[in-house]
Amino acid sequence: MKFCELLEKRKSIRTYTNAPIEKEKLDKIIEAAFSAPSAGNLQAYKILIVKNEKIKKALYYACLEQNSILSAQIILVFCTDKEQSAKKYGTRGENLYCLQDATIAAAYAQLEITNLGLGSVWIGAFEDKKVAEILKIESGKIPIAIIPIGYPVENEKARERIRKAKNEMVKEF
Ligand SMILES: Cc1cc2nc3c(=O)[nH]c(=O)nc-3n(C[C@H](O)[C@H](O)[C@H](O)COP(=O)(O)O)c2cc1C
């Protein structure tokens, strides 16, 4: 798929079929995340892969009962590793770089998910503490993005893309 087609195709998909996700595809998604740039190449993040139904159900409640979580075949949870970033970059690493590292990795993963014919949505509305408890995330790591994945239910593909006008968003100097 051409890059411009990929950008056009990537849309939030919130309902998935029951078809399982092939292991090779999951591996490619993780590789895509790892291919993202990161400050000092530290990759100051962790990716948790959730397949277990009981854990999914618990995450569903921690994510304000968003159905995309229940519908997903696999859920990726991206966590910052602020200690790692802080060791090299101090407060800038702790407050900014590890967040950026994790965010870019998640965005790359979403593009590869689309490239592989799968769908996903970025879930940002969740209770951090509950998610950390469910997944036994250590205190130095903070979940910042939850990405449910599955094969898209067909009718979600057709949705129109709405964006702000360029002149509202961009300023030239
Ligand atoms: C930081 C962030 C948080 C988001 N949180 C949620 C969420 O909790 N639930 C949800 O269904 N979508 C969530 N989204 C997805 C957005 O609603 C979606 O990306 C936006 O409406 C644009 O639509 P598109 O992804 O189809 O282009 C989030 C996206 C981002 C980047």
The ligand as an SDF file (V2000), in Angstrom:
LIG
                    3D

 31 33  0  0  0  0  0  0  0  0999 V2000
   -4.9170   11.1580   22.6950 C   0  0  0  0  0  0  0  0  0  0  0  0
   -6.1300   10.4880   22.0960 C   0  0  0  0  0  0  0  0  0  0  0  0
   -7.1150    9.9910   22.9270 C   0  0  0  0  0  0  0  0  0  0  0  0
   -8.2290    9.3330   22.3810 C   0  0  0  0  0  0  0  0  0  0  0  0
   -9.1190    8.7290   23.2250 N   0  0  0  0  0  0  0  0  0  0  0  0
  -10.1560    8.0200   22.6920 C   0  0  0  0  0  0  0  0  0  0  0  0
  -11.0060    7.2540   23.5390 C   0  0  0  0  0  0  0  0  0  0  0  0
  -10.8320    7.1760   24.7490 O   0  0  0  0  0  0  0  0  0  0  0  0
  -12.0180    6.5640   22.9410 N   0  0  0  0  0  0  0  0  0  0  0  0
  -12.2140    6.5570   21.5810 C   0  0  0  0  0  0  0  0  0  0  0  0
  -13.1400    5.8810   21.1320 O   0  0  0  0  0  0  0  0  0  0  0  0
  -11.4120    7.2740   20.7570 N   0  0  0  0  0  0  0  0  0  0  0  0
  -10.3770    7.9800   21.2710 C   0  0  0  0  0  0  0  0  0  0  0  0
   -9.4940    8.6190   20.4450 N   0  0  0  0  0  0  0  0  0  0  0  0
   -9.6890    8.5440   18.9720 C   0  0  0  0  0  0  0  0  0  0  0  0
  -10.1770    9.8660   18.4090 C   0  0  0  0  0  0  0  0  0  0  0  0
  -11.5170   10.0650   18.7770 O   0  0  0  0  0  0  0  0  0  0  0  0
  -10.0040    9.8700   16.8820 C   0  0  0  0  0  0  0  0  0  0  0  0
   -8.6610    9.6660   16.5530 O   0  0  0  0  0  0  0  0  0  0  0  0
  -10.4880   11.1700   16.2490 C   0  0  0  0  0  0  0  0  0  0  0  0
  -11.8690   11.3300   16.4250 O   0  0  0  0  0  0  0  0  0  0  0  0
  -10.1750   11.2510   14.7590 C   0  0  0  0  0  0  0  0  0  0  0  0
  -10.7720   10.1830   14.0660 O   0  0  0  0  0  0  0  0  0  0  0  0
   -9.8890    9.1580   13.2040 P   0  0  0  0  0  0  0  0  0  0  0  0
   -8.9260    8.4590   14.1650 O   0  0  0  0  0  0  0  0  0  0  0  0
  -10.8710    8.2000   12.6150 O   0  0  0  0  0  0  0  0  0  0  0  0
   -9.1380    9.9270   12.1840 O   0  0  0  0  0  0  0  0  0  0  0  0
   -8.3850    9.2530   20.9710 C   0  0  0  0  0  0  0  0  0  0  0  0
   -7.3690    9.7620   20.1500 C   0  0  0  0  0  0  0  0  0  0  0  0
   -6.2490   10.3320   20.6930 C   0  0  0  0  0  0  0  0  0  0  0  0
   -5.1290   10.7700   19.7810 C   0  0  0  0  0  0  0  0  0  0  0  0
  1  2  1  0
  2  3  1  0
  2 30  2  0
  3  4  2  0
  4  5  1  0
  4 28  1  0
  5  6  2  0
  6  7  1  0
  6 13  1  0
  7  8  2  0
  7  9  1  0
  9 10  1  0
 10 11  2  0
 10 12  1  0
 12 13  2  0
 13 14  1  0
 14 15  1  0
 14 28  1  0
 15 16  1  0
 16 17  1  0
 16 18  1  0
 18 19  1  0
 18 20  1  0
 20 21  1  0
 20 22  1  0
 22 23  1  0
 23 24  1  0
 24 25  2  0
 24 26  1  0
 24 27  1  0
 28 29  2  0
 29 30  1  0
 30 31  1  0
M  END
$$$$
